[in-house]
Amino acid sequence: MHKRICFTLQVDPNRLDEYRERHKAVWPVMQQALRETGWHNYSLFLRDDGLLIGYLETPDFEAARAGMAAREINKTWQDSMMDFFVSDTRLAADKQMRSIDEVFHLD
């Protein structure tokens, strides 16, 4: 059974266009790694102020994150995307994700 996961991050509002462009061409090997590690029905939504909302379905979010963390392609992708995010730390975006509790779902 898959759980629905939602998370937020903050993209630098000055780099929204470039962030959108990068995601029009996510590397096929990165997409395959996401699928193989349990990231299903994965979507990103970006608001004009930089609020990024992620959604995915997975049996185990922590296992899906750990699976990606173990892949070299993920490290390369995260390093290439790090400067897009507003953060007080220099952590990659995948290390900053915090899921939001679901309070309602209409089947």
LUMROGU-938542 format. One record per residue: x, y, z of N, C-alpha, C in turn; chain; residue number from 1. Coordinates in nm, 3 decimals. Layout:
// LUMROGU-938542
X / Y / Z / X / Y / Z / X / Y / Z / A / NUM
...
This chain:
// LUMROGU-938542
0.085 / -0.119 / 0.000 / 0.000 / 0.000 / 0.000 / 0.089 / 0.125 / 0.000 / A / 1
0.057 / 0.217 / -0.085 / 0.134 / 0.341 / -0.093 / 0.077 / 0.447 / -0.001 / A / 2
0.166 / 0.524 / 0.058 / 0.128 / 0.641 / 0.138 / 0.144 / 0.763 / 0.050 / A / 3
0.059 / 0.861 / 0.070 / 0.072 / 0.989 / -0.001 / 0.161 / 1.080 / 0.083 / A / 4
0.260 / 1.139 / 0.018 / 0.356 / 1.225 / 0.087 / 0.352 / 1.363 / 0.021 / A / 5
0.348 / 1.465 / 0.103 / 0.357 / 1.603 / 0.055 / 0.469 / 1.671 / 0.134 / A / 6
0.549 / 1.752 / 0.066 / 0.656 / 1.825 / 0.134 / 0.673 / 1.961 / 0.070 / A / 7
0.739 / 2.050 / 0.141 / 0.767 / 2.183 / 0.086 / 0.917 / 2.214 / 0.094 / A / 8
0.958 / 2.300 / 0.005 / 1.092 / 2.359 / 0.003 / 1.075 / 2.502 / -0.046 / A / 9
1.179 / 2.582 / -0.036 / 1.172 / 2.720 / -0.082 / 1.278 / 2.744 / -0.189 / A / 10
1.232 / 2.776 / -0.309 / 1.320 / 2.808 / -0.421 / 1.345 / 2.959 / -0.420 / A / 11
1.466 / 2.999 / -0.451 / 1.500 / 3.141 / -0.461 / 1.408 / 3.205 / -0.566 / A / 12
1.327 / 3.303 / -0.526 / 1.234 / 3.367 / -0.620 / 1.302 / 3.430 / -0.742 / A / 13
1.430 / 3.462 / -0.731 / 1.502 / 3.520 / -0.844 / 1.545 / 3.415 / -0.947 / A / 14
1.523 / 3.287 / -0.916 / 1.571 / 3.180 / -1.005 / 1.459 / 3.087 / -1.050 / A / 15
1.335 / 3.134 / -1.042 / 1.221 / 3.048 / -1.074 / 1.222 / 3.000 / -1.219 / A / 16
1.250 / 3.089 / -1.311 / 1.248 / 3.051 / -1.452 / 1.352 / 2.943 / -1.481 / A / 17
1.471 / 2.962 / -1.428 / 1.577 / 2.863 / -1.450 / 1.542 / 2.730 / -1.383 / A / 18
1.483 / 2.736 / -1.264 / 1.442 / 2.614 / -1.195 / 1.339 / 2.538 / -1.279 / A / 19
1.242 / 2.610 / -1.332 / 1.141 / 2.547 / -1.419 / 1.206 / 2.484 / -1.542 / A / 20
1.299 / 2.554 / -1.603 / 1.367 / 2.502 / -1.722 / 1.444 / 2.374 / -1.691 / A / 21
1.513 / 2.371 / -1.578 / 1.588 / 2.251 / -1.541 / 1.496 / 2.130 / -1.527 / A / 22
1.375 / 2.154 / -1.480 / 1.284 / 2.042 / -1.458 / 1.210 / 2.000 / -1.585 / A / 23
1.225 / 2.073 / -1.692 / 1.172 / 2.028 / -1.821 / 1.263 / 1.920 / -1.879 / A / 24
1.383 / 1.908 / -1.825 / 1.481 / 1.814 / -1.880 / 1.551 / 1.736 / -1.769 / A / 25
1.473 / 1.683 / -1.675 / 1.532 / 1.599 / -1.571 / 1.595 / 1.478 / -1.639 / A / 26
1.719 / 1.452 / -1.604 / 1.796 / 1.345 / -1.667 / 1.719 / 1.212 / -1.662 / A / 27
1.713 / 1.141 / -1.773 / 1.644 / 1.010 / -1.773 / 1.698 / 0.914 / -1.666 / A / 28
1.828 / 0.914 / -1.643 / 1.885 / 0.825 / -1.542 / 1.839 / 0.865 / -1.401 / A / 29
1.815 / 0.994 / -1.379 / 1.761 / 1.040 / -1.250 / 1.616 / 0.996 / -1.237 / A / 30
1.539 / 1.010 / -1.344 / 1.400 / 0.966 / -1.340 / 1.391 / 0.816 / -1.312 / A / 31
1.478 / 0.739 / -1.374 / 1.477 / 0.594 / -1.353 / 1.515 / 0.559 / -1.208 / A / 32
1.612 / 0.630 / -1.153 / 1.651 / 0.606 / -1.013 / 1.535 / 0.634 / -0.919 / A / 33
1.461 / 0.741 / -0.944 / 1.345 / 0.772 / -0.861 / 1.242 / 0.658 / -0.867 / A / 34
1.214 / 0.612 / -0.988 / 1.118 / 0.501 / -1.002 / 1.167 / 0.376 / -0.929 / A / 35
1.293 / 0.344 / -0.946 / 1.349 / 0.221 / -0.886 / 1.352 / 0.225 / -0.734 / A / 36
1.357 / 0.345 / -0.676 / 1.366 / 0.355 / -0.530 / 1.232 / 0.387 / -0.464 / A / 37
1.123 / 0.379 / -0.542 / 0.991 / 0.388 / -0.480 / 0.922 / 0.523 / -0.486 / A / 38
0.966 / 0.612 / -0.573 / 0.901 / 0.742 / -0.589 / 0.798 / 0.729 / -0.701 / A / 39
0.673 / 0.715 / -0.664 / 0.566 / 0.695 / -0.761 / 0.474 / 0.817 / -0.764 / A / 40
0.421 / 0.845 / -0.883 / 0.327 / 0.956 / -0.900 / 0.387 / 1.086 / -0.843 / A / 41
0.513 / 1.108 / -0.869 / 0.590 / 1.220 / -0.812 / 0.566 / 1.346 / -0.895 / A / 42
0.529 / 1.453 / -0.828 / 0.504 / 1.583 / -0.891 / 0.563 / 1.694 / -0.807 / A / 43
0.604 / 1.801 / -0.875 / 0.647 / 1.923 / -0.808 / 0.561 / 2.038 / -0.857 / A / 44
0.522 / 2.125 / -0.766 / 0.442 / 2.243 / -0.796 / 0.518 / 2.364 / -0.744 / A / 45
0.524 / 2.471 / -0.823 / 0.604 / 2.588 / -0.785 / 0.518 / 2.713 / -0.791 / A / 46
0.510 / 2.782 / -0.679 / 0.436 / 2.907 / -0.670 / 0.527 / 3.023 / -0.707 / A / 47
0.471 / 3.136 / -0.747 / 0.549 / 3.251 / -0.792 / 0.639 / 3.312 / -0.685 / A / 48
0.613 / 3.285 / -0.558 / 0.700 / 3.336 / -0.452 / 0.811 / 3.236 / -0.416 / A / 49
0.817 / 3.124 / -0.490 / 0.923 / 3.026 / -0.468 / 0.883 / 2.907 / -0.383 / A / 50
0.762 / 2.906 / -0.330 / 0.719 / 2.790 / -0.251 / 0.708 / 2.670 / -0.344 / A / 51
0.783 / 2.566 / -0.313 / 0.781 / 2.442 / -0.390 / 0.706 / 2.337 / -0.309 / A / 52
0.608 / 2.276 / -0.369 / 0.531 / 2.170 / -0.304 / 0.556 / 2.042 / -0.382 / A / 53
0.601 / 1.940 / -0.312 / 0.624 / 1.810 / -0.373 / 0.519 / 1.711 / -0.328 / A / 54
0.483 / 1.622 / -0.419 / 0.386 / 1.517 / -0.387 / 0.436 / 1.386 / -0.448 / A / 55
0.426 / 1.279 / -0.373 / 0.458 / 1.147 / -0.424 / 0.380 / 1.042 / -0.348 / A / 56
0.380 / 0.923 / -0.404 / 0.322 / 0.808 / -0.337 / 0.431 / 0.703 / -0.327 / A / 57
0.441 / 0.643 / -0.210 / 0.546 / 0.544 / -0.185 / 0.508 / 0.456 / -0.067 / A / 58
0.552 / 0.333 / -0.065 / 0.525 / 0.249 / 0.051 / 0.596 / 0.299 / 0.178 / A / 59
0.714 / 0.358 / 0.161 / 0.796 / 0.399 / 0.276 / 0.882 / 0.518 / 0.236 / A / 60
0.846 / 0.638 / 0.281 / 0.916 / 0.760 / 0.240 / 1.062 / 0.758 / 0.283 / A / 61
1.089 / 0.715 / 0.404 / 1.229 / 0.714 / 0.450 / 1.312 / 0.615 / 0.369 / A / 62
1.255 / 0.501 / 0.333 / 1.327 / 0.404 / 0.250 / 1.348 / 0.461 / 0.109 / A / 63
1.249 / 0.532 / 0.056 / 1.263 / 0.594 / -0.076 / 1.373 / 0.700 / -0.074 / A / 64
1.377 / 0.779 / 0.031 / 1.482 / 0.881 / 0.045 / 1.619 / 0.816 / 0.059 / A / 65
1.627 / 0.713 / 0.141 / 1.755 / 0.643 / 0.161 / 1.801 / 0.577 / 0.031 / A / 66
1.708 / 0.522 / -0.043 / 1.744 / 0.460 / -0.170 / 1.806 / 0.560 / -0.266 / A / 67
1.748 / 0.679 / -0.272 / 1.805 / 0.783 / -0.359 / 1.938 / 0.833 / -0.304 / A / 68
1.948 / 0.848 / -0.174 / 2.072 / 0.897 / -0.113 / 2.191 / 0.806 / -0.145 / A / 69
2.163 / 0.679 / -0.169 / 2.269 / 0.583 / -0.197 / 2.314 / 0.585 / -0.344 / A / 70
2.246 / 0.662 / -0.427 / 2.277 / 0.666 / -0.570 / 2.367 / 0.785 / -0.604 / A / 71
2.471 / 0.759 / -0.677 / 2.563 / 0.866 / -0.719 / 2.492 / 0.970 / -0.805 / A / 72
2.397 / 0.927 / -0.888 / 2.325 / 1.021 / -0.974 / 2.248 / 1.122 / -0.890 / A / 73
2.198 / 1.079 / -0.776 / 2.126 / 1.171 / -0.688 / 2.221 / 1.277 / -0.632 / A / 74
2.339 / 1.235 / -0.590 / 2.437 / 1.332 / -0.538 / 2.471 / 1.435 / -0.646 / A / 75
2.491 / 1.388 / -0.768 / 2.524 / 1.479 / -0.878 / 2.410 / 1.577 / -0.903 / A / 76
2.286 / 1.525 / -0.906 / 2.169 / 1.612 / -0.928 / 2.155 / 1.712 / -0.814 / A / 77
2.162 / 1.664 / -0.691 / 2.144 / 1.753 / -0.575 / 2.251 / 1.862 / -0.574 / A / 78
2.374 / 1.826 / -0.605 / 2.481 / 1.927 / -0.610 / 2.452 / 2.032 / -0.717 / A / 79
2.397 / 1.990 / -0.830 / 2.369 / 2.084 / -0.939 / 2.250 / 2.174 / -0.907 / A / 80
2.164 / 2.134 / -0.814 / 2.043 / 2.210 / -0.783 / 2.052 / 2.289 / -0.652 / A / 81
2.154 / 2.266 / -0.574 / 2.163 / 2.323 / -0.439 / 2.143 / 2.475 / -0.435 / A / 82
2.201 / 2.547 / -0.529 / 2.196 / 2.693 / -0.524 / 2.059 / 2.751 / -0.559 / A / 83
1.966 / 2.669 / -0.600 / 1.831 / 2.717 / -0.629 / 1.748 / 2.737 / -0.503 / A / 84
1.790 / 2.677 / -0.392 / 1.707 / 2.676 / -0.272 / 1.753 / 2.778 / -0.169 / A / 85
1.653 / 2.838 / -0.103 / 1.677 / 2.931 / 0.005 / 1.686 / 2.848 / 0.133 / A / 86
1.797 / 2.862 / 0.204 / 1.817 / 2.783 / 0.324 / 1.923 / 2.847 / 0.411 / A / 87
1.910 / 2.827 / 0.541 / 2.012 / 2.872 / 0.635 / 2.128 / 2.773 / 0.642 / A / 88
2.108 / 2.655 / 0.584 / 2.211 / 2.551 / 0.585 / 2.259 / 2.530 / 0.442 / A / 89
2.363 / 2.455 / 0.425 / 2.410 / 2.417 / 0.292 / 2.372 / 2.273 / 0.263 / A / 90
2.263 / 2.229 / 0.321 / 2.215 / 2.094 / 0.295 / 2.147 / 2.088 / 0.159 / A / 91
2.163 / 1.975 / 0.091 / 2.092 / 1.954 / -0.035 / 1.942 / 1.949 / -0.009 / A / 92
1.866 / 1.981 / -0.111 / 1.720 / 1.986 / -0.097 / 1.662 / 1.855 / -0.045 / A / 93
1.715 / 1.742 / -0.091 / 1.660 / 1.614 / -0.046 / 1.682 / 1.588 / 0.103 / A / 94
1.774 / 1.660 / 0.162 / 1.799 / 1.648 / 0.307 / 1.712 / 1.747 / 0.387 / A / 95
1.654 / 1.847 / 0.318 / 1.570 / 1.946 / 0.384 / 1.422 / 1.912 / 0.380 / A / 96
1.384 / 1.814 / 0.299 / 1.242 / 1.779 / 0.285 / 1.182 / 1.737 / 0.419 / A / 97
1.070 / 1.795 / 0.449 / 0.994 / 1.755 / 0.566 / 0.851 / 1.733 / 0.521 / A / 98
0.801 / 1.615 / 0.547 / 0.666 / 1.586 / 0.501 / 0.563 / 1.659 / 0.585 / A / 99
0.450 / 1.682 / 0.523 / 0.336 / 1.750 / 0.585 / 0.229 / 1.645 / 0.612 / A / 100
0.170 / 1.648 / 0.730 / 0.067 / 1.551 / 0.765 / -0.057 / 1.569 / 0.679 / A / 101
-0.108 / 1.459 / 0.627 / -0.233 / 1.461 / 0.553 / -0.348 / 1.463 / 0.653 / A / 102
-0.445 / 1.551 / 0.632 / -0.559 / 1.560 / 0.722 / -0.691 / 1.522 / 0.655 / A / 103
-0.689 / 1.512 / 0.521 / -0.811 / 1.471 / 0.450 / -0.773 / 1.418 / 0.313 / A / 104
-0.843 / 1.316 / 0.269 / -0.826 / 1.263 / 0.134 / -0.960 / 1.212 / 0.086 / A / 105
-1.004 / 1.257 / -0.030 / -1.129 / 1.211 / -0.088 / -1.098 / 1.100 / -0.187 / A / 106
-1.143 / 0.981 / -0.158 / -1.123 / 0.868 / -0.251 / -1.217 / 0.879 / -0.368 / A / 107
